[in-house]
Every structure is written in C-alpha cells, then in structure tokens.
Amino acid sequence: QYNSIESSAYGVSGGGLLVNDGSTATITNSTFSNNSINLTSTTYMYHGTGAGIHFGQGVNATVTDATLSGNTMTASTMGGVWGGGIFIGSDSSSEDTKSTVSLDGVVLSGNQLSSETAFSWGLGGGNGAGLVCFDGCSVSITNSEIKENTVSIASAIAYAAGLHFFYADTVSISHSVIADNTSTNNTDTAPILGGGISSLSSDITLDSVTISGNKSVHAGSSDSTSDAYGGGLYVYEGSVDLTNVTISGNEAQGVDYSYGGGIYTSDATLNISHSTITNNEANTAFYSYGGGLGLYFSSTSHSITLINTIMTDNPSTGSIMSFGEDCFAELNSLGGNIIGYDGGCSIDDSSSTGTDYIGSSYDAGLSSL
C-alpha cells in the first residue's frame, strides 16, 4: 500500500507488485491500494503499466480473494498509461512468452489513469484502469467486481476504464459485475472507445455477467473525431460470445457522433443469447447511432446473432439526427427475441427457429439497474 514511483525513464511497471517474466505467482487474501506511478519525462515517448500489479511476459498466476483499489497512474507530458489495477504483459511471438492469469473473487475498484499529452503507444494513451490483458495473454475472471474505475486522456485515443483486451488469446468472464466505469477524452484529435470493456482483435466469452452504468464520454469541442463509442462494450475485430448477460444503463456521449450506448462493434463476430440490453443511451449534439447496439456503418466483415434476447428502451438522442433507438446494425435472428424498435436494424430471420416480437407495443417493463 501507498507505494509511489516517480520517474522520467522510458517505462515504469508495477507500483504495488512487479511479477517478473517467466514467473509463477499465487496471490491470496491480499490488498493492493493507493499505489501510484507518475511519469514525468518531457523527452521520451514512454509508458507506465500496472499501478497495482504488473505481470511480466510468460507468467502463470492466480489471484484469489484480493482487492486492488485506488491505484493511480499519471503522465504529465508524453506518456501512455495502461492497467491501473492490473497489467498482464505477454508476447504472442512465442508460447513461452504468453501469460495466463486467473482471477477469482477479485475487486478492481476506484483505480485511475490520466495523461495530459499522451502518445498512442499500442493504439491508446490510456487503457484499462481496472485491468489490461496484452498481446497473446489469456485471462479468466470469475466472481469478481470491476467498478468505478476512471480514465481521463487529453490528446490520444482512450479505451475502456474497466477492462481492456488488446490482441488477447482467450478471455473468459463469468458471474461478475462491470459497473460505473468512466472513460473520458478531452481532446479534439481522437475518439473515446469504450467505457466498461474494450476489446481489440480478442476472443471473449461472457457468461452471467452484468455490465451497467459505464460511460464513454468525449469532452472536447466539435471536431470530426470528437466521437464516443460503446458505453458498455466496445468490440473491434475478434469475437465476443454473451450468454445470460445484462447490459443496462450504459452511455456513449460524444460531441459529434455517438455509436452504441450498450454495445459498439465493427468487423467482429458477436453472438448474444439469453441476454438483456436495456436503458442504454447514445447521445450527442449531432448524430447518434444505436442506443442499445451500434454497428459502424462501413464495417464489412461482421456477424451479429441474437437468440432469446431482449433489446428495448435504449434511446438514441442526437440533436441533429438519431438512428436506431435500440439498434443500428445488421442482425441475424435465431428467434425468441424482443426488440422494441427496429427502425435502425436489418434483421435476417431466415435461420430462425422461433418467433421474434418487434415493435414498441412489446414493452418488456424493464428499468436501469
């Protein structure tokens, strides 16, 4: 607790604990709180990883019944900050350098990342205030809470405050809550990509998970890149399977454009079953797309499949133009879905084995969590 590192070096890792490359680690009944890394270089483009715990490459680790809270990482000039609670390092070039980490009964809360003049190391200036799983890593998260983590970035792309998966091999999340995480971008030169979870070219499975009250907020002025994507979940390439998942009360708040208050996806495979998407919102002063589910309009290699899923009461509120209150996407329906408003959806039910209920008359009677 209360460890502090201030450095102008190229990179700094592990404010509370550094687990070296190739190690095996077991962490039980532990608390990592109020550790900090402050990057001060004005010369180098540098990065900080893991204000709470940094796992190096080729690590095999288990974390059980642990709390990581109030850990902070700041870059005052030219830094990229990754993993306020946990950073899992990995290298996909070799099986020996890939890391595998299991979390059970872990709380990641109130961790913070901020950068004033971030550069886009690895396509992001600030990513995963709760946890980052990097390049070939595998992570299992069970019976855990990822809540109230924040990212604030001034001049680079920012990703989700809760969990960020960057070219991860396999990700499994079950019986967990991702709630009230907020990512904010204060620049006019880059978008904000995800509030609760962001995933780039990763394969993710979520089962019995709640994603609620997360926000991706763009706080810049009007600009062609002052956009917000995926308040609850942002997915670019890769695949995501959601089963028994509730996505509720999330928000994508852009200046010019907002996409997907609940979920945003582009060039990815998304399978949703026995899930609920409700009371999410995409809002902006200009154009909004998909309060519940938004697909980028130039996405060319995507697949979105729904079965036995409720998607309703998700407003899209662009002051100039709004598209798709519940969804702005091309969907494959396997039947048994309730979709409140399909004005922005193109639904293919040729493979359906059940009946879909579509239209505002089908009120599921749901409210935000």
Salt bridges, closest charged atoms under 4 A:
GLU95 OE2 - LYS98 NZ 3.04
GLU145 OE1 - LYS147 NZ 3.34
ASP169 OD2 - LYS98 NZ 2.86
GLU330 OE1 - HIS302 NE2 2.79
